[in-house]
Amino acid sequence: MSTAGTGKEDEASKRIRRQALKSLNLKPSNESAKALDSSLKRHTALIKRMKQSMGAENRDANLKDIETLVLEKYVEEAAAAALEGLGRCKTEKDVWSAVEVISALHRRFPTTFTQPLLSALAQGLTPPGKAALAALPQDQREKDESARVARQRPLLRVYAELALLGILADGPGRSGGETILKTIKDLLSGDPQLGSLPLLTTFLKSYARPFLGISPSPVNVKQQNGTSEDTAGADMAEQTGSDEVIPESEELVEPEVRERFKKMCEGYYDNVAKKLVREHDRLQDQDRKNHEAYIRSGEIFEDRQQAYEKMAKGYEKLLTSCQTLSELLHTSMPNLPKASNSKSLGDSIAISLDSGSSIGRDEDWVPGGKWEDDEERRFYEDLTDLKDFVPRTILGIEAEAEAQDLTQEKEKDSATDVKQLEDEMKRLEVSGPSAVNGSLNGASTDEEEEASEVGDDDATPTPTPPRTPSPTPAANAGPGPSQLVTALLAKLPDATNRELIDQAAVDFAFLNSKSARKRLVKRLRWGHIFRQYLTQVPKSRLDLLPYLARMVATLGRYMPDIPAELISFLDEQFRYLHKKKRVIKELADTRRWNLAYISALTKFSLLPTHVILHMYKVYVDDFSGVSIDNLAMFLEGCGRFLLRDEATGPRMAAMVELMRRKQSLTLLDQRQTLLLENAYYMCNPPERGPRQEKERSQMVLFIRHLIFDVLAKKTIDKVLKLIRKLDWDDPEVQQTLHKVFTRPWKVKYANVSLLALLAYDLQRYHATFSIGVVDQVLEDIRRGLELNIYKNNQRRVATMKLLGELYIYRMVSSTIVFDTLWSLVTFGHPNGRPLPGQVCPIDAPDDFFRIRLVCVLLDSCGMCFDKGSLKKKLDAFLTFFQLYVLTKEPLTMDVEFMLSDTMEALRPNLAMPKTFEDAALAVDQLFSAEQNTNGAVADGDDSGEDEDEERQDRDDDEEDDELSNADAVSDRPGSPDEEVVLSHKPEHVGPSAEEEEDFNKELAKMMLDSTQEARKVDRKAAAVMWETTVMTGGAKKRKEDTEKASVNGHGMNFTLLSRKGNKQMTKDLVVPESAPIAVHTRNAQLQDKFEQQQLKKLVLDYEYREGMEAYQADIDTLRQKGVNVRFTKK
């Protein structure tokens, strides 16, 4: 749907709503007050709610209360509350809700409510008094105008709606258009500052169609819908062709009112456009004046700048309002003339090139110019003008100006006197000789008097500095000028920025006097204090020289003797150092200091052109020994400036070309050649085109953003889901993912572990991709060992870190890790055995980078090799690694610390060998033990034992891996759907015969100790019970045999206990199974056996549950760490 169609539909829906509500307002209300509620509480709540807001949030509640409450006694309060609540209706929805509430009250109380409300609205829309506004200050007037516009904006919208709905009417059967027209006209008339312009803009945005007959601007409609067009002409054409013809009977405002409204708005727009053009011209004129003032004085005063900013702000506000009004009325914007006389302005700017202002110089830094960047340009060109901070009398400027004015005045007076004498001579020639004699005598007298006067005043004053006023006794109490100068010079070593050095120059200017300048010149050449900082700056503080040169340049504009004396001193020192060119080491720092000082002064344009070019020519002509070093320092210091400066560029280019020819014809050592090449390319860098940014598709940029920017511990799950949602069938996606996963050096070093975790999580869904990542990582490590390129060291460290993290997440085995470790210490060495002093092209004795790689890999996953066969493998590698370390030259401090930290973390009690012989002996013992072990295994009966041992080692390795992985992953976020398969073989877990016998004994003992009756049984009975209950193994076996025999013989054995005298006798009796005693005894035995089995089962189940709960707790712990466990049977 087009935006124009949307605008027409909105206007149509608004017109339908207004017509429906208008028809309701025009019908008489027949409601009776008998069934209405007269509750005071509800009436008070309604009034309070209306005061708070008449907006959409209270619409339903207000309408309900208006329909159900009496309200006859609260009509006046309701009108006042409605007026107060209308001020809080900010949106169109709130305004319509307020109109519905007012309409409901109007239908019930058309006289008592509507008339007071309309009167209050008319009163609220009255324009402010001119006299009251004129009496207010400018700032207060602007604040009051802003508050008035904000207050009247919702009132005007509601007032206009009431005029369209029949509540506000100009007469019977007419709308309230005339009243609205008069109200807006009163607001706009007599408003030269256009304070009510926002009210007209608000009104036209909502009511241009009903009151003016103009459809809403397509631009506004498109802005509301989130779209815009390029040109206003296209919008006007679209609107012109999309106006909707509405029957006159459906219009809410009369046609003559609409026409008058439209003419009034168009006339007001013409006035606004004229004012906009005037303000534009004023702003351009003020801008031009500011430029001229800046050219004359080097600055724009604060009051002028504030006035200009205020004028620009008002102009921008007026321009925005005019553009909005133009779009609403479908009229064109006025032509605003552009700034004129740009050429003359540029000429006037160029006049002030010799002034201290930076205007007219290179305002914008141009790449390839004489400055490397804009900061350097500002440092050397934007100097502080002392006359802006120091009085002119102190600088001596006023005396010079007065002397020039006096000379001009005397020349003018003498010319006047000559002219008067000529006239007098002509007059005397006409008068006669007597008159001539008298006149001549009088003239001579006058001339003598004038000569005497002129003789007294004819001495032309010279621009001497003002005398220092004689100190008062109070001044003598404080530090004098000499002490102040001394204190100021003592602070110069700390002035290491532009602000501090400029402030130091200003402070010194305040101390300016004839004696102070003499002292300064003397100290520059011979002194002890100032010379210490300007001519004898500590040779190690070359960073102070540019700042001191800036101070000299700042003071030199008004004190030219300071730079002149300093340049003379440096020139003499330069000549002396050139004569002593054979003294190299002793004067090396002095030469460096002298050239750095000269270069800094050259950039401030303090050195004469012939002086600096002569110095350069002296070095080029000599071109040997120390002169080559000085020439290189000279080019690095100010060569770029001299080559690109207009005054010295051509001659400097010719001498640089001469230097290049001499360099090509002279046999120089590598150091001097490198110095000259670096200096040449520093002052004359080769031209380079702009760096072309690699074009990438949106998908590639999205993937790089996920891995390089978004990836973190908190967002890893989100990144994983987004990567899984990518189109993995797209070759571009696969290639991009492979690149970002195999280039860990582009990821933050702390996020390399997260990159490995992502690769592990993707392994379940894209196994081929994970395998490719591992292969590429191993290939990169191997290629790094073969090439050993220094610039790739950072990449190799990140790749090694990624390999260790891949092992943590079980994407590579421990075999690969140990193979990599052994490759790091053996690759490239003959027979894989590094030796001291042995030259290896890819692993020099002074190259410690492989040690760093080993430490990185061990820091990543070495803590996992602390149990089983993995611990033995790591111990064997560390033994050889110590040998490898001792083959290198003495380690640097950082590598030594890194190695000691790694060893302390892995094997804190490991003794490091001190010499290579001790390490070699330990390695030989290690190899011998390994060979013996392999030989013993080879002499075995069959290979089954080898396979079993290898499988057992592999199981141990896997167990160690799992334990180490559980510890390593504990502090990382869990990965979704991760599974660990635990396999076990079913075994017979029942108790053995001995365990069952022990259990029976413990059970009987527990039964005796846990019952109260057991305490009453005597020891003999307890012994009998013990013997009868718990039998030994042999007795139990005999009993079982007897029971078996008795069962086979169809009888049951009983033991008859008898007593003959003091002797007890037993006799075995066989009772048939059918006998009652046998049956009863048999049942009792079976019952006891059944109960015993039940009790045994309960105890065993209890122990089994405890074991399972402990095991389940361990599994839950693993799952909380991101490892899911499932069981399989083999």
Phi, psi and omega in degrees: 000135181285161180290326178295319177297322178296319178296320179293321179294320178297315179295322179294317180294321177297319181295320179295317179297317181294320179295319179296316181290327178294320178297324177292321182291332182278345179278142177288146181270132181247020183286144179257146182268003183289322185267008183270157183274136179247025183295130179293323182297316181290323177297317179296320179296321179295314180298318180295320180293321178293326177292322182294311180191142173258017185282192186291334184292334180251009186298306185298316180295320180294315180297322180295316180292324179296326180282336188250349182257159182288303173068002185293326181274356186239020185292316181295319177296323179295321179296315179295321179294322179296319179297320178290322180287337180293334181293346181257011178268104186261327185256168180295325179294320178294320180297317180293322177296318178296321179295322178295319179294317179296322179296319179297318177291325179295322181293330179272323184229072185294338183256308186288334181259313190293315184297314176298323181294316180295321177297319179294321178295318178297322178293322180289341182259014178284145179288156180288156179288138181293321182294320180294321179291322181294332181283345183273151172295166185296315181295316180294324179296319179294320178296317179295321179296318178297317179295322180295317180297317179295327180284322185275344183298308178293327179295321180294321180294318178292320179298319178293320178297318179296328177291329179279337185263006176087358179283319175257114185230143175281342181178176179298129179076009180240158177275183179262027182298321180299317180297317178297319179299315180295320181297314181291323179296321177295323180292323185275330182284149180066032182232076183294335180275359179058041179288333181268005179300320176299329178294318178295320178298316178297318180297314183290329179298328185255333190229025177293324182289310183287328186265331182247346184075018180252129178290155180298147182297134177301331179298317180293322179296318182291325177295325178291330181265006175085014180234165179207160179252168183278319187233152177289333180296321177294322178296316181296320180294320179295319181291320183298325181272359185239012177295142182258132179275121182247135177300147183296332180293336180268353178289145182266346180233144182294150184295321180294327177292320179297318181295316178297320178300316183294317179295320179297317180292319179294320176297320178294323179295322177299319178296320179296319180297319178297318179295324178297318179296318179297315180295325178296316178296320178298318181294318178296320179295319178294323178296318179296318179296321178297320178297316180295320177295323178293325178292318183291311189253351180081003179201164175246125184294156188295319181294321177295318180295318179295320178296321179293317179296321178294319178294319179294322178295316177295323178294318178298320178295317179293321180296319178296316180295321180294320177296317179297316180296323178295319179292322182289324182266000179059045177240165183271153178284150177290156177281121181260117181293143179278171180295133183252174177058037179293328181291315179295326177295318177297323177295319180294328177292320183293342181295327188266033180294330183276353181280171181284348181289150178277356177293136181097343174269197182286094182293322181248138179288132180249126177301138181088001179278195183280356176243142181289325179208175183290331178295318178294320178300314180295326181293318185269345183248322183274085181266151178286132177269115186296335182289346175280346183237336186244138177302148183295328181295325179291323180280348180084010182287322184295320180296319178297316180296319179295321179295318178296317180296320180295320179296315179297320180295320179293321177298320179295319180294319179295322177296322178294318179297320179298318180295321179294322178295320178297317178296321181293323178295321178296319181294321181292325177300328180281326187283323179125173185294318181299317178295329180292317180296316179296320181291323180293321178298315178296323180292321180294323178296314178298320181294322179295320178296315179296322179295322178295320178295316180293324178298328178287326188247006188278355180290114181287120182291142177264154182287072178267150181292153179293150180288145178286128180299147182294134183293144176271165177302326179294324181290327180296338181290330182265183179292141179276179180300324180297316179293324179294320177296318179299316179295323180294317180293332179290340180272352185298323179300339179267357181274084185248026171210171186297319184296315183293318182288325176293322177294324178295321178295319179295317179298320179292326179296327177292336178269010185294129174199170182296317179292321180295320180292321177298318179296321180296315179297318179296318180292328177299326185261317188233343194293181184250333187264296184289326178298332180297334184253333181259324181247347176225052173296139179311135187299337179275353181255056177291344179290342179281340188298316178299325180288320176294323177296324177295321178295318178296319179294323180292316180285333187293339180293329181245349178228073188294344180290336181293304179295329180297313180294320180295318180294320178298318179297314181294324178294316177297319179295322178299315180295321180295316180294326178291326176293325181266041184290342177282340176274103191262299188291318186294328184252013182296315180293323179294320177297316180298319179295318182296316181290324179294322179293316179297320180296318180295317178293328178296319180293337175271006179060037179267329180279136174299151184298318184292330180291310184292323178290326176296318179299317180294321181293327178299317180290321180293321180293322180286302174044058176198152174058232185289341179295328178294318177297318179294323179296319178295317178295324180295315180294321179293327183283310185220015180296319180297318180296316183291325180290330186254000176277141184295325184286324186248355186302305183299312181293323178293322178296320179296320181287327176294321177296321175298319177297320180294322179293318177296324179296320181289334182264351183254139177276108182247155176283172186295324181295313181293322177299317180294321178299312182293321180295314179298317180295320181295314182285343174283321180275338180224070184294148179291150180287134179232141176284165178298143181293126181277121179282135182293131180276127180233150179286167180296324180294318179295318178296324179293317180294317178296323177296319180297314187280318188272333186247315189274329188301123177201175181298322182283340186247010186293323178295319179296318179295320179298316180297318180293322179292322178293333180281352180292163178277096183287349176279348180280124180299327179296319179295315180297317180295318180295315178298320179297322180293312185290332180278338181257011176236070185292345180289346176271353178261154173303139185301326179289343182262006179296322177297324177292326176296318177295322178295321176297316178298322178293318179295325179284349182296327182292328186259331181221079184295323180298321179297315181295321178296320178297323178296315180296316179299318181292322178297314179295323178294320178296321178295317180294318180294325176296323177292324183284323185267315180055058179268131187297320185292345180264010184297319180297321177296320182294323178297314180295322179294320179294322176298320179295322178298317178297321179290327176296324176293323178302322181262021170061031174269342173228156181270170179293334178298318179294320180297315181290325175299320178294318179298316180291328177294324182296329185259354183236339187295130178092346180269144180300128180060019179066025183232101179290144181227153179295136178076359180282125184277125177235124185300329184253005178209079183289158180297334179263012178259113183256015187290327178295327176297319176300316181296318178298317180295320179297315181293319179290325176294332182280316186225007182294334181293346180280343184262065182236008180216153172065210184292334179295325177295321178295319178298317180293321178298319179297319179293319181297327177298314178289327180296324176296322175298317181297321180295322182286345175283347181273167172291168180307132186291149172288165187296317182293320178292322179296317178295319180297318179294316181294322177296319180295314180295321179293326179286326183270307183228084184295334183262009182285131180271124181275131176292147184270330184236164178293327180296317178297318179293320179295322178296319178295322178292319178298318177297322178296315180293322179296315178298322180294319179293320178297319179295318179293324178293318178297322179291325181291333180278005181293170182292313182216178182273358180296321179295321178299316180295319179297317181295319179295319179295320179296318177297321180293321177297318178297319179298317180296320178297316178297321179298316182296318180295316179293324179294321180298323178287322185286331184269357187298329183259017180246155179294146182291146176260141185289144171058039178270138183231141171236124184266119177254124182249145177209157179258136179295131181235158176283115185257009180289159182284150176280178182294319180294319179296322179291323178295316177298323179295319179297319180297313181295326179294316179295318180296321179295320180295322180289322184280337188265352181253148179288330182291334182294335179287337182272348181281135180284172187292326180294314178297321179295322179294319179297315179299320179297315182292324182282332183273314184249114180250155177289174181296318180292317179296321180295321180293318178297321180297318180295320179296318180297315180297324179292319178293319181294323178294319180293329181270015178056044177203174181231131181279135174234148177253122181262121181261123181228169185226128178233100187074230177265008184251132177269139182231142178241147180217131181278133178236141177254117181251133180301149183294337181280351181291146182301320181295324179292317179296314180298315180296320180296318178296320179296320179296317179296320179296316178297319180295322179294316178296322178297318178296321179297315179296319178298320180294319179298316180295316180295321177295322178297314177296322180295321179294319178299317178296318180293323178296318178296319179293322179293325177297320176297319180295318179298323177298317178296321181292324176296332178274004175101014182242118175268143187238134171221156186250143172229151180254141178247000000 
